[in-house]
Amino acid sequence: MTPQIQQAADRLQEAIDTGKPCAPVRDLIGEHDIDAAYEVQETLTANRLAAGARVAGRKIGLTSDSVRSQFGVFQPDFGTLFADMGYATGEPVPLSRLLQPRVEAEIAFVLENDIDLPDASVTDVLRATDFVVAAIEIVDSRVDNWDIRIADTVADNASSGLYTLGCTPHSLNGLDLAQVGMVLEHEGEPVSVGSGPACMANPVVAVAWLAREVARRGNPLKAGEVVLSGALGPMVKVTAPGVFTARLDGLGEVQAVFTADGGAR
C-alpha cells in the first residue's frame, strides 16, 4: 500500500469516526485512478470487518448514463453493504447515523447461489437470484458538500450510507424488470419518477456487470447476499425527519422513515 492510499483511507476514516465530512481524496490518489480508489475502499472495508462488521451484500452505483457522463467514466462502480446498514420498510432510521443523506428507489436482488464467474451473464444472474424486493438506498458521502469525482465516490464505498428493504419477496419468473415503473414520494408528494430502463437498460444487466467485476477482483457474489442494483430515478436530498415511500410496479412499496433520534445500532 502506498502512503497516498493510506492517507486517503485515514482521511475518510476520520470522517466516519467523527461524523464530520472531509475534503475529497482525489488530491491524494488521482482524480481518475479507479484501481487506487478501490484499494482505499478495501482498506476501509478491512477496518470495518476488523471491528466486527458483517458483510450483507453489495451496491451498484453510477448506473445512469447521465451520471456517468457527469463523472467522465464509462462504467458503474460498486461498494460493500454491511449488516448494520440495513433496515426493514417502516423501521425508524436515525438521521444521526448519516452526514449528507440522499435517497433513491431501487430493486434489491437476494441471491440463492454464488456467482463466481468472470464472464457472468444475465442468464447466470437469473438462475442465481432467489427473489427481488423493492428498496430505498440511502446514499451518503463522507466528502464535504458532495464535492466528489469518480475516485472520491469509489474510495468512499461508492457513497453508501444505509438502505431499507421491502418485506414482500417476488420471484423473477415472469417479471420483466425493464417494465417496472417507479414513483418516490416524500410525505405523499412525488419527488422522483423513473423506471427499470434507467438502470443500465435493465437492473438484471447491472447485476451481471457487478458479478463479472467482483469475480475478476477475487471477491465474487455469494449466496444470501443482497445486491442493490442501482437507481431507477433521480436521487433526492433528505433534510429533516420524514417519510419517503417508493412504489414499484409489481413489487409493491417500501418506506424509509427518518427520525431525529432512535438510537444507533
C-alpha positions as CSV (number, residue, x, y, z in Angstrom):
1,M,0.0,0.0,0.0
2,T,1.3,3.4,-0.9
3,P,1.4,6.3,1.6
4,Q,-1.2,8.1,-0.5
5,I,-3.6,5.2,-0.3
6,Q,-3.2,5.1,3.5
7,Q,-3.6,8.8,3.8
8,A,-6.8,8.7,1.7
9,A,-8.2,5.9,3.9
10,D,-7.2,7.8,7.0
11,R,-9.0,10.9,5.8
12,L,-12.2,9.1,5.1
13,Q,-11.9,7.0,8.3
14,E,-11.6,10.2,10.4
15,A,-14.8,11.5,8.8
16,I,-16.6,8.2,9.7
17,D,-15.3,8.3,13.2
18,T,-16.0,12.0,13.9
19,G,-19.2,12.4,11.9
20,K,-17.6,15.5,10.2
21,P,-17.2,15.5,6.4
22,C,-13.8,15.7,5.0
23,A,-12.0,17.1,1.9
24,P,-12.0,15.0,-1.3
25,V,-9.3,12.3,-1.6
26,R,-8.6,12.8,-5.3
27,D,-5.7,15.1,-4.5
28,L,-4.0,12.0,-2.9
29,I,-4.8,9.2,-5.3
30,G,-5.6,11.0,-8.6
31,E,-8.9,12.0,-10.0
32,H,-9.3,9.1,-12.4
33,D,-7.3,6.3,-10.7
34,I,-10.2,3.9,-10.1
35,D,-7.9,1.0,-9.0
36,A,-6.3,3.2,-6.4
37,A,-9.7,4.2,-5.2
38,Y,-10.8,0.6,-4.8
39,E,-7.7,0.0,-2.8
40,V,-8.8,2.7,-0.4
41,Q,-12.3,1.2,-0.3
42,E,-10.8,-2.2,0.5
43,T,-8.7,-0.7,3.3
44,L,-11.8,0.9,4.9
45,T,-13.8,-2.4,4.4
46,A,-11.0,-4.2,6.3
47,N,-11.3,-1.7,9.1
48,R,-15.0,-2.4,9.5
49,L,-14.5,-6.2,9.3
50,A,-11.8,-5.9,12.0
51,A,-14.2,-4.0,14.2
52,G,-16.8,-6.8,13.9
53,A,-19.0,-5.8,11.0
54,R,-20.6,-8.5,8.8
55,V,-20.9,-8.2,5.0
56,A,-24.5,-8.4,3.9
57,G,-24.1,-7.7,0.2
58,R,-23.1,-5.2,-2.4
59,K,-24.4,-2.0,-4.0
60,I,-24.0,-0.7,-7.6
61,G,-23.6,3.0,-8.3
62,L,-23.3,5.2,-11.4
63,T,-25.8,3.0,-13.3
64,S,-27.2,6.1,-15.1
65,D,-25.7,7.3,-18.4
66,S,-26.2,10.9,-17.4
67,V,-24.5,10.4,-14.0
68,R,-21.6,8.6,-15.6
69,S,-21.2,11.4,-18.1
70,Q,-21.1,13.9,-15.2
71,F,-18.1,12.0,-13.7
72,G,-16.4,11.3,-17.1
73,V,-16.5,7.5,-16.7
74,F,-17.9,4.7,-18.8
75,Q,-18.8,2.1,-16.3
76,P,-20.7,1.8,-12.9
77,D,-18.9,1.4,-9.6
78,F,-19.7,-0.8,-6.5
79,G,-19.4,-0.8,-2.8
80,T,-20.0,-3.2,0.2
81,L,-23.2,-3.4,2.2
82,F,-22.8,-4.3,5.9
83,A,-25.5,-5.9,8.0
84,D,-25.8,-2.9,10.3
85,M,-26.7,-0.7,7.3
86,G,-30.0,-2.5,6.6
87,Y,-33.4,-1.5,7.8
88,A,-36.8,-3.1,7.1
89,T,-39.5,-1.0,5.5
90,G,-41.1,1.4,8.0
91,E,-38.4,0.8,10.6
92,P,-37.1,4.1,12.1
93,V,-33.8,5.3,10.5
94,P,-32.0,7.7,12.8
95,L,-30.6,10.7,10.9
96,S,-27.8,10.7,13.5
97,R,-26.2,7.8,11.6
98,L,-25.9,9.9,8.4
99,L,-24.0,13.0,7.3
100,Q,-25.4,14.2,4.0
101,P,-28.1,11.7,3.1
102,R,-30.0,11.3,-0.2
103,V,-32.5,8.6,-1.2
104,E,-33.1,6.7,-4.4
105,A,-35.5,3.9,-5.3
106,E,-34.0,0.6,-6.4
107,I,-34.7,-3.1,-6.9
108,A,-32.8,-5.3,-4.5
109,F,-31.7,-8.9,-5.5
110,V,-31.3,-11.6,-2.9
111,L,-29.1,-14.4,-4.2
112,E,-29.7,-18.1,-3.7
113,N,-26.4,-19.2,-5.2
114,D,-22.9,-17.8,-5.6
115,I,-22.0,-16.2,-8.9
116,D,-18.2,-16.8,-9.2
117,L,-17.9,-16.2,-12.9
118,P,-15.6,-13.6,-14.5
119,D,-17.9,-13.8,-17.6
120,A,-21.2,-13.9,-15.8
121,S,-24.2,-13.3,-18.0
122,V,-27.8,-12.1,-17.4
123,T,-28.8,-15.8,-17.5
124,D,-26.4,-16.6,-14.7
125,V,-27.9,-13.8,-12.6
126,L,-31.5,-15.0,-13.3
127,R,-30.5,-18.5,-12.2
128,A,-28.8,-17.4,-9.1
129,T,-31.4,-15.0,-7.8
130,D,-33.8,-16.2,-5.1
131,F,-36.1,-13.2,-5.1
132,V,-36.2,-9.4,-5.5
133,V,-37.8,-6.7,-3.3
134,A,-38.4,-3.0,-3.5
135,A,-35.7,-1.0,-1.9
136,I,-34.6,2.5,-1.0
137,E,-30.9,3.2,-0.9
138,I,-29.9,6.0,1.4
139,V,-26.7,7.2,-0.2
140,D,-24.3,9.4,1.8
141,S,-20.9,11.0,1.4
142,R,-18.1,11.5,3.8
143,V,-16.8,14.1,1.4
144,D,-17.9,17.6,2.4
145,N,-20.8,19.1,0.3
146,W,-20.7,16.0,-2.0
147,D,-17.7,17.5,-3.8
148,I,-16.9,14.2,-5.5
149,R,-15.4,12.8,-8.6
150,I,-15.2,9.1,-9.5
151,A,-12.1,8.4,-7.4
152,D,-13.7,10.0,-4.3
153,T,-17.0,8.1,-4.5
154,V,-15.3,4.7,-5.2
155,A,-12.9,5.3,-2.3
156,D,-15.8,6.2,-0.1
157,N,-17.5,2.8,-0.5
158,A,-19.4,4.1,-3.6
159,S,-21.0,6.8,-1.4
160,S,-23.0,4.2,0.6
161,G,-25.0,5.0,3.7
162,L,-27.9,2.8,4.7
163,Y,-30.7,1.0,2.9
164,T,-34.3,-0.1,3.5
165,L,-35.9,-3.3,2.1
166,G,-39.4,-4.2,1.4
167,C,-40.7,-7.3,3.1
168,T,-42.6,-9.0,0.3
169,P,-40.3,-11.2,-1.9
170,H,-41.1,-11.5,-5.6
171,S,-39.8,-14.2,-8.0
172,L,-38.2,-13.1,-11.2
173,N,-40.3,-15.7,-13.1
174,G,-42.5,-13.8,-15.5
175,L,-41.3,-10.4,-14.1
176,D,-39.8,-8.0,-16.6
177,L,-37.7,-5.5,-14.6
178,A,-37.4,-3.3,-17.6
179,Q,-41.1,-2.7,-17.4
180,V,-41.1,-1.7,-13.7
181,G,-42.2,1.9,-13.2
182,M,-41.3,3.8,-10.0
183,V,-42.6,6.8,-8.1
184,L,-40.8,8.0,-5.0
185,E,-42.9,10.2,-2.7
186,H,-42.0,12.4,0.3
187,E,-44.8,12.8,2.8
188,G,-47.2,11.8,0.0
189,E,-45.9,14.1,-2.7
190,P,-44.0,12.7,-5.7
191,V,-40.3,13.8,-5.7
192,S,-38.8,11.3,-8.2
193,V,-40.1,9.3,-11.1
194,G,-38.3,6.6,-13.1
195,S,-38.3,3.0,-14.4
196,G,-36.3,-0.1,-15.0
197,P,-34.5,1.1,-18.2
198,A,-32.9,3.9,-16.2
199,C,-30.7,1.3,-14.6
200,M,-28.4,0.2,-17.4
201,A,-31.4,-0.7,-19.6
202,N,-32.4,-3.4,-17.0
203,P,-31.4,-4.0,-13.4
204,V,-30.5,-7.6,-14.3
205,V,-27.9,-6.2,-16.7
206,A,-26.4,-4.1,-13.8
207,V,-26.2,-7.1,-11.5
208,A,-24.4,-9.1,-14.3
209,W,-21.9,-6.3,-14.7
210,L,-21.3,-6.4,-10.9
211,A,-20.9,-10.2,-10.8
212,R,-18.2,-10.0,-13.5
213,E,-16.4,-7.1,-11.9
214,V,-16.2,-8.5,-8.4
215,A,-15.3,-12.0,-9.6
216,R,-12.4,-10.6,-11.6
217,R,-11.3,-8.8,-8.4
218,G,-11.4,-12.0,-6.4
219,N,-14.4,-11.3,-4.3
220,P,-17.4,-12.9,-6.1
221,L,-21.0,-12.5,-5.2
222,K,-22.2,-15.1,-2.6
223,A,-25.4,-16.9,-1.8
224,G,-27.5,-14.9,0.6
225,E,-26.1,-11.6,-0.3
226,V,-28.3,-8.5,-1.0
227,V,-27.5,-6.6,-4.2
228,L,-28.8,-3.1,-4.6
229,S,-28.9,-2.9,-8.4
230,G,-28.9,0.9,-9.0
231,A,-31.3,3.9,-9.0
232,L,-34.5,3.8,-11.1
233,G,-34.7,7.6,-11.0
234,P,-33.1,10.8,-9.7
235,M,-31.9,10.9,-6.1
236,V,-33.5,13.2,-3.6
237,K,-31.9,15.1,-0.6
238,V,-33.0,14.2,2.9
239,T,-33.0,17.4,5.0
240,A,-35.2,16.6,8.0
241,P,-37.2,13.8,9.7
242,G,-39.9,12.4,7.5
243,V,-41.2,9.5,5.4
244,F,-40.1,8.6,1.9
245,T,-42.2,5.9,0.1
246,A,-41.2,4.2,-3.1
247,R,-43.8,2.4,-5.2
248,L,-42.6,0.0,-7.8
249,D,-44.9,-1.7,-10.3
250,G,-45.3,-5.3,-9.5
251,L,-43.0,-5.1,-6.4
252,G,-45.2,-3.1,-4.0
253,E,-43.8,-0.3,-1.8
254,V,-41.0,0.3,0.6
255,Q,-40.7,3.2,3.2
256,A,-37.7,4.9,4.7
257,V,-38.8,6.6,7.9
258,F,-36.2,9.1,9.1
259,T,-36.3,10.2,12.7
260,A,-34.4,12.8,14.7
261,D,-33.1,10.1,17.0
262,G,-33.9,6.4,17.6
263,G,-30.5,5.2,18.6
264,A,-27.6,3.8,16.6
265,R,-27.2,0.1,16.2
